[in-house]
Amino acid sequence: MTDARSLSIVRGRVLTPAPYERKLVEWPDALVEVDADGRITAVSEAPADCPVPPTWPGAVIVPGLVDTHLHFPQTRILGSASGPLLPWLETSVFPEEARFDDPDHAAAVAREMCRALIEQGTTLAGIYSTAHPQATEILLTALEDGGLRAVTGLTLMDRNAPPANRLEAVEAMAASDALIERWHGRDGGRIRISMIPRFALSCTPELLREAGRRSREHDLLLQTHISENRDEIAQTLAAFPGHRDYLSVYEDHDCAGPRTLLAHCIHFSDDEWARMQAQDIAVAHCPDSNFFLGSGCMPLRVALDRGLRVGLGTDVGAGRTFSVRRVAAAAYDASLLCQAMVSPEELLWLATRGGAQAMRQDDRLGCIAPGFDADLVAIDVPPLHPSPSRAALIDALVFRHDAGPVRATVVRGRVLRGA
Ligand SMILES: [Zn+2]
């Protein structure tokens, strides 16, 4: 991308996660200095006679939102009410994903998805493509041109799906190798390739092992689904006989470790949670999707108390929104249903810093502080009740989306949207 404006200094109210504690730090009127590479070099309080005008008057500036889990080819079936999970895949998902052998369709949807992410303030996303190498190339080109950060790759399926949705293991690995060679690390690591077995049911043991091996050899994120739905769990254990639980299927096929990012994790046993912790596996929490498909509630507090890396995911199109803030609101509701509330402050931390940790990019992302990349979102602040306190501001960011839309989205100092 060449036509985006770059920022060298930003002035405004800043709310930033602390790096390691799940709390937020506020600068009422900050100056954020950004170098030519888009790196933050200094954050300071603006002096009384500061000549720099506020960059986005009336807005608060937070780090770019991180969507740790969504499906590019489901952009146009968002809201397709045909759940629970397995019938929804058959009825809504597989027919639409099969259409991505058409490059024109793939290109149109890729543009729509990038626009939707930027409009909602998402700057980094973990994106499942389809099993089509050409559609995945088209997606990667759109992400590169659109200025977003992304971790994406083929969605690997070589069984239990219609022929139009599958790619045999040998072909899929050859295509993945080509994607790694061509795209991984593009533009200073803004674009990264990931291994993405859709879920155990859609993969032969050979495909799972090959995906795990590449993740390890190339230090790639490995993204997949787990323990979303009870029928899915029963079918998975039938397809992989001799395994004690769902997580052990991934463990036994070289797909579990610190590079692994697992979506859903709803129906885990205590032993599975303990092994998640022992292996430093990250969680993509997708509560809006879980509500829409009636999958259940992931016990977020359990994951956090174990010290797991957790990010939020829209899971479009089972999730009904591209807004990570709306997902944070759904996560609040889900935490109450689990009788273990997670606060709006913690949720905003998870939507930014937590997501960066889950995606192993927390060395550069998720804080507004020197040494971090200038991935920023400006969000309009609505009139606050009962007073313009920090707590009221955080509540508004998580719950009052309609009154406080995203004003600007910035990746590495480049303005993707907004003046
Ligand atoms: Zn998903």
Boltz pocket constraint, residues with backbone or C-beta under 6 A from the ligand:
constraints:
  - pocket:
      binder: B
      contacts: [[A, 69], [A, 70], [A, 71], [A, 225], [A, 263], [A, 315], [A, 316]]
      max_distance: 6.0
